[in-house]
């Protein structure tokens, strides 16, 4: 890495790494992505497929955050 450059993919909460990794695999399975990723190597997966996994992860995380905000404001009752 060049002097003065910074990594943009640093984890905000390192303890969440394992949960996010599991989430990634769940989303990939739901999307029917080529099962080669199950070995842990994503090099044979197309950029389009990887992007789809990331996009769906972001959508679901945003939806979860929005639900949590509504719950905190008393506008959404907790699910049982």
C-alpha positions as CSV (number, residue, x, y, z in Angstrom):
1,X,0.0,0.0,0.0
2,X,1.3,3.4,-0.9
3,X,2.5,5.8,1.8
4,X,-0.3,8.0,3.0
5,X,-3.1,5.8,1.6
6,X,-5.7,4.4,3.8
7,X,-7.8,1.3,3.7
8,X,-11.5,2.0,3.0
9,X,-12.7,-1.5,4.0
10,X,-11.7,-1.4,7.6
11,X,-14.3,-3.0,9.9
12,X,-16.2,-0.6,12.1
13,X,-17.1,-3.4,14.5
14,X,-14.6,-6.2,14.2
15,X,-16.6,-8.6,16.4
16,X,-19.3,-8.6,13.7
17,X,-17.0,-10.2,11.1
18,X,-18.2,-13.7,11.6
19,X,-21.9,-12.8,11.6
20,X,-21.5,-10.7,8.4
21,X,-19.6,-13.5,6.8
22,X,-22.4,-16.0,7.6
23,X,-25.0,-13.5,6.4
24,X,-23.1,-13.2,3.1
25,X,-23.3,-17.0,2.6
26,X,-27.0,-17.1,3.5
27,X,-27.7,-14.4,0.9
28,X,-25.6,-16.1,-1.7
29,X,-27.5,-19.3,-1.2
30,X,-30.9,-17.5,-1.3
31,X,-29.9,-16.0,-4.6
32,X,-28.8,-19.3,-6.1
33,X,-25.3,-18.2,-6.7
34,X,-22.8,-20.8,-8.0
35,X,-22.1,-23.0,-4.9
36,X,-18.3,-22.8,-5.5
37,X,-18.2,-20.0,-2.9
38,X,-18.9,-22.6,-0.2
39,X,-15.3,-23.6,-0.2
40,X,-14.4,-20.0,1.0
41,X,-12.9,-19.0,-2.4
42,X,-15.0,-16.4,-4.3
43,X,-12.5,-16.0,-7.2
44,X,-14.7,-18.1,-9.6
45,X,-17.8,-16.0,-8.8
46,X,-18.6,-13.3,-11.3
47,X,-18.5,-9.6,-10.3
48,X,-22.2,-9.4,-11.1
49,X,-23.0,-12.2,-8.7
50,X,-20.8,-10.8,-6.0
51,X,-22.4,-7.4,-6.5
52,X,-25.9,-9.0,-6.2
53,X,-24.9,-10.6,-2.9
54,X,-23.6,-7.3,-1.5
55,X,-26.6,-5.3,-2.8
56,X,-29.0,-7.7,-1.2
57,X,-27.0,-7.6,2.1
58,X,-27.2,-3.8,2.1
59,X,-30.9,-3.8,1.4
60,X,-31.7,-6.2,4.2
61,X,-29.4,-4.3,6.7
62,X,-31.1,-1.0,5.8
63,X,-34.5,-2.6,6.3
64,X,-33.5,-4.0,9.7
65,X,-32.1,-0.6,10.8
66,X,-35.3,1.1,9.7
67,X,-37.4,-1.4,11.6
68,X,-35.2,-0.8,14.7
69,X,-35.6,2.9,14.4
70,X,-39.4,2.6,14.2
71,X,-39.4,0.2,17.1
72,X,-37.4,2.6,19.2
73,X,-39.8,5.4,18.4
74,X,-42.7,3.2,19.4
75,X,-44.2,3.1,15.9
76,X,-43.5,-0.6,15.5
77,X,-44.3,-3.3,18.0
78,X,-41.6,-5.9,18.5
79,X,-42.1,-9.2,16.8
80,X,-42.8,-12.2,19.0
